[in-house]
């Protein structure tokens, strides 16, 4: 478990945070496997290439599940954990201890964080290709709170949570469905995901390198044809994208002319 604490000395505040503790599981697995306070089981589990466990829990198909799938498909994302930690905190004069469990923690290239902080929608960030290899030693952790457009928020509790995150200098973003999830892009992610869990080994990577030759970028249709045509070649290109060997430019959809980049490390 990881923990820290803080006592506010400003007695004039309406609410004074006397302590807080961040708690994670020892192996980095989700700290909570229930859907919410009214259920005793998860709505579902989804396997992701970028998680260390067999599956991650999700509560909402239209918000959390598709967000997890988008993050798994993003070439600038190194790791994803849902229900990643719990923040416990106490308020002066209130006996009850408060708990906040964010929806997702994600470890990303700094440019991902910068674009999200600048107000760019998540689906546009995920769609961009990334030609570099992802250096795990330089990724940054982001905490994501996912909301539908009509979600009710406890304003007072949320203000205290955001104050704690500011104090520890941890990035916390609220992502609302209407801005960050695009319906047509969600369908594209579901199509791309068909190859997400296919085996990709040294032989498949070598075939891909030979297909590119001296080129750094090839159209999706040509690369697919060189790797076996439909459906095996197309599926292999999708799998290579999830295994971080190539990066598909998804900004204009997925079709024969879609640019596919071989990543620098490859």
C-alpha positions as CSV (number, residue, x, y, z in Angstrom):
1,X,0.0,0.0,0.0
2,X,1.2,3.5,-0.7
3,X,0.1,6.3,1.6
4,X,0.7,9.9,2.5
5,X,-0.9,12.4,4.8
6,X,-1.7,16.2,5.1
7,X,-3.2,18.4,7.8
8,X,-4.6,21.8,6.8
9,X,-3.9,24.6,9.3
10,X,-6.5,27.1,7.9
11,X,-9.2,27.1,10.5
12,X,-11.2,29.7,8.6
13,X,-12.1,27.3,5.8
14,X,-15.6,25.9,5.7
15,X,-14.1,22.4,5.3
16,X,-10.6,21.6,6.6
17,X,-9.0,18.4,5.3
18,X,-7.2,17.0,8.4
19,X,-5.6,14.0,6.6
20,X,-5.6,11.9,3.4
21,X,-4.2,8.6,2.3
22,X,-3.8,7.1,-1.1
23,X,-4.0,3.3,-1.1
24,X,-3.1,1.0,-4.0
25,X,-3.0,-2.8,-4.2
26,X,0.5,-4.3,-3.9
27,X,0.4,-5.9,-7.4
28,X,-1.2,-2.9,-9.1
29,X,-4.5,-4.6,-9.7
30,X,-7.9,-2.8,-9.3
31,X,-8.6,-1.9,-5.7
32,X,-12.4,-2.4,-6.1
33,X,-14.1,-5.1,-8.2
34,X,-17.7,-4.1,-7.6
35,X,-19.6,-1.9,-10.0
36,X,-20.8,0.6,-7.4
37,X,-22.2,0.9,-3.9
38,X,-25.5,-0.7,-4.9
39,X,-24.1,-3.8,-6.6
40,X,-22.0,-6.7,-5.3
41,X,-20.5,-7.7,-8.7
42,X,-18.9,-6.0,-11.7
43,X,-21.0,-5.2,-14.7
44,X,-18.2,-6.8,-16.8
45,X,-14.5,-7.5,-17.2
46,X,-12.6,-6.7,-20.4
47,X,-9.1,-8.0,-21.3
48,X,-6.7,-5.3,-22.5
49,X,-3.2,-5.6,-23.9
50,X,-2.1,-2.8,-21.7
51,X,-3.1,-4.1,-18.4
52,X,-1.1,-6.5,-16.2
53,X,-4.2,-8.6,-15.3
54,X,-6.7,-10.9,-17.0
55,X,-9.4,-8.3,-17.1
56,X,-10.4,-4.8,-15.9
57,X,-13.8,-4.0,-14.3
58,X,-16.1,-1.5,-15.9
59,X,-19.4,0.0,-14.9
60,X,-20.8,1.7,-18.1
61,X,-20.7,0.2,-21.6
62,X,-21.1,3.5,-23.3
63,X,-18.5,5.4,-21.2
64,X,-16.0,3.3,-19.3
65,X,-15.8,0.3,-21.5
66,X,-15.3,2.2,-24.7
67,X,-12.8,4.5,-23.0
68,X,-10.7,1.5,-21.8
69,X,-10.8,0.1,-25.4
70,X,-9.7,3.5,-26.8
71,X,-6.8,3.7,-24.3
72,X,-5.7,0.2,-25.2
73,X,-5.6,1.2,-28.9
74,X,-3.6,4.4,-28.3
75,X,0.1,4.2,-29.3
76,X,1.0,6.7,-26.6
77,X,-0.4,4.7,-23.8
78,X,1.9,2.3,-21.9
79,X,-0.5,0.9,-19.2
80,X,-4.1,1.1,-18.1
81,X,-5.7,0.2,-14.7
82,X,-9.4,0.7,-13.9
83,X,-10.4,1.3,-10.2
84,X,-6.7,1.9,-9.7
85,X,-6.6,3.3,-6.1
86,X,-8.7,4.7,-3.3
87,X,-8.3,8.1,-1.7
88,X,-9.4,8.2,2.0
89,X,-9.7,11.5,3.7
90,X,-11.1,13.1,6.8
91,X,-12.7,16.5,7.4
92,X,-12.5,18.4,10.6
93,X,-15.7,18.1,12.7
94,X,-17.0,15.1,10.7
95,X,-16.6,11.7,12.1
96,X,-17.2,9.9,8.8
97,X,-14.2,9.0,6.7
98,X,-14.6,9.8,3.0
99,X,-13.5,7.6,0.1
100,X,-12.9,8.4,-3.5
101,X,-12.0,5.7,-6.1
102,X,-11.2,7.1,-9.6
103,X,-12.3,5.3,-12.7
104,X,-9.0,4.9,-14.5
105,X,-5.2,5.5,-14.1
106,X,-3.2,5.5,-17.3
107,X,0.5,5.9,-18.0
108,X,1.2,7.9,-21.1
109,X,3.7,9.8,-23.2
110,X,3.8,13.4,-21.9
111,X,2.4,14.7,-25.2
112,X,-0.8,12.8,-24.5
113,X,-1.2,14.7,-21.2
114,X,-0.4,18.0,-22.8
115,X,-3.1,17.6,-25.5
116,X,-5.7,16.5,-22.9
117,X,-4.8,19.5,-20.7
118,X,-5.2,21.8,-23.8
119,X,-8.8,20.6,-24.2
120,X,-8.4,18.1,-27.1
121,X,-11.0,15.3,-27.1
122,X,-9.8,11.9,-26.2
123,X,-11.0,10.3,-29.4
124,X,-8.8,12.7,-31.4
125,X,-5.8,12.0,-29.2
126,X,-6.2,8.3,-29.6
127,X,-6.6,8.6,-33.4
128,X,-3.2,10.3,-34.0
129,X,-0.3,8.0,-35.0
130,X,2.8,7.9,-32.9
131,X,6.0,6.9,-34.8
132,X,8.4,6.8,-31.8
133,X,9.0,3.9,-29.5
134,X,7.4,4.5,-26.1
135,X,10.0,4.9,-23.4
136,X,8.4,3.4,-20.3
137,X,10.9,5.3,-18.1
138,X,9.5,8.7,-19.2
139,X,5.7,8.0,-19.1
140,X,3.5,10.1,-16.8
141,X,0.5,8.9,-14.7
142,X,-2.9,10.5,-15.3
143,X,-6.1,9.9,-13.3
144,X,-9.3,9.9,-15.3
145,X,-12.8,10.4,-14.0
146,X,-15.4,9.4,-16.6
147,X,-18.8,11.0,-16.6
148,X,-21.9,10.8,-18.8
149,X,-23.3,14.2,-19.7
150,X,-26.0,14.1,-17.1
151,X,-24.0,12.6,-14.3
152,X,-24.7,14.2,-10.9
153,X,-21.6,15.2,-8.9
154,X,-21.2,15.8,-5.2
155,X,-19.7,19.3,-5.7
156,X,-18.3,19.6,-2.1
157,X,-16.7,16.2,-2.1
158,X,-15.3,16.8,-5.6
159,X,-13.8,20.1,-4.6
160,X,-12.0,18.4,-1.7
161,X,-10.7,15.6,-4.0
162,X,-9.4,18.1,-6.6
163,X,-7.7,20.1,-3.8
164,X,-5.8,17.0,-2.7
165,X,-4.8,16.1,-6.2
166,X,-3.5,19.7,-6.7
167,X,-1.6,19.4,-3.5
168,X,0.3,16.2,-4.5
169,X,0.7,17.5,-8.1
170,X,-1.1,14.6,-9.7
171,X,-3.0,15.1,-12.9
172,X,-6.7,14.5,-12.6
173,X,-9.0,14.9,-15.6
174,X,-12.8,14.7,-15.9
175,X,-13.8,13.3,-19.2
176,X,-17.4,13.7,-20.3
177,X,-19.0,11.4,-22.8
178,X,-20.3,14.1,-25.2
179,X,-16.9,15.7,-25.8
180,X,-14.5,12.8,-25.5
181,X,-16.4,9.8,-27.0
182,X,-17.3,9.9,-30.7
183,X,-19.8,7.3,-31.9
184,X,-18.2,6.7,-35.3
185,X,-14.8,6.5,-33.8
186,X,-16.1,4.0,-31.2
187,X,-17.2,1.7,-34.1
188,X,-13.8,2.1,-35.6
189,X,-12.1,1.0,-32.4
190,X,-14.4,-2.1,-32.2
191,X,-13.3,-3.0,-35.8
192,X,-9.6,-2.4,-35.0
193,X,-9.9,-4.5,-31.8
194,X,-10.5,-7.7,-33.8
195,X,-6.8,-8.2,-33.9
196,X,-6.0,-6.9,-30.4
197,X,-5.3,-10.3,-28.8
198,X,-3.8,-12.2,-31.8
199,X,-0.3,-13.6,-31.2
200,X,2.5,-11.5,-32.7
201,X,6.0,-12.9,-32.4
202,X,9.4,-12.5,-34.0
203,X,8.2,-14.1,-37.3
204,X,5.3,-11.8,-37.7
205,X,7.4,-8.7,-36.9
206,X,10.1,-9.9,-39.4
207,X,7.4,-10.3,-42.1
208,X,6.2,-6.8,-41.4
209,X,9.7,-5.3,-41.6
210,X,10.3,-7.0,-45.0
211,X,6.9,-5.7,-46.2
212,X,7.9,-2.1,-45.4
213,X,11.4,-2.5,-46.9
214,X,13.0,1.0,-46.9
215,X,9.6,2.7,-46.5
216,X,8.6,4.3,-43.2
217,X,4.9,4.5,-44.2
218,X,2.6,2.4,-46.3
219,X,-1.1,2.5,-47.1
220,X,-3.1,0.1,-45.0
221,X,-4.3,-1.8,-48.1
222,X,-0.8,-2.3,-49.6
223,X,0.6,-3.4,-46.3
224,X,-2.3,-5.8,-45.7
225,X,-1.8,-7.3,-49.1
226,X,1.9,-7.8,-48.6
227,X,1.1,-9.6,-45.3
228,X,-1.4,-12.0,-46.8
229,X,-4.4,-10.0,-48.0
230,X,-7.9,-10.3,-46.7
231,X,-8.7,-11.3,-44.0
232,X,-5.4,-12.5,-42.5
233,X,-3.2,-9.6,-43.7
234,X,-5.6,-6.9,-42.5
235,X,-6.0,-8.6,-39.1
236,X,-2.2,-8.9,-38.7
237,X,-1.7,-5.2,-39.3
238,X,-4.3,-4.5,-36.6
239,X,-2.5,-6.9,-34.2
240,X,0.8,-5.2,-35.0
241,X,-0.7,-1.9,-34.0
242,X,-1.8,-3.2,-30.6
243,X,1.6,-4.8,-30.1
244,X,3.3,-1.4,-30.7
245,X,5.2,-2.4,-33.9
246,X,3.3,-0.2,-36.3
247,X,1.0,2.8,-35.7
248,X,-2.1,3.3,-37.8
249,X,-3.3,6.9,-38.5
250,X,-7.0,6.6,-37.5
251,X,-7.8,10.3,-38.0
252,X,-9.6,9.7,-41.3
253,X,-11.0,6.3,-40.6
254,X,-9.6,2.9,-41.5
255,X,-9.6,2.1,-45.2
256,X,-7.2,1.0,-48.0
257,X,-5.4,4.4,-48.1
258,X,-5.0,4.9,-44.4
259,X,-1.3,5.6,-43.6
260,X,0.4,3.0,-41.4
261,X,3.8,3.9,-39.9
262,X,6.5,1.4,-38.8
263,X,7.6,2.6,-35.3
264,X,11.2,3.7,-34.8
265,X,12.2,0.9,-32.5
266,X,10.9,-1.6,-35.0
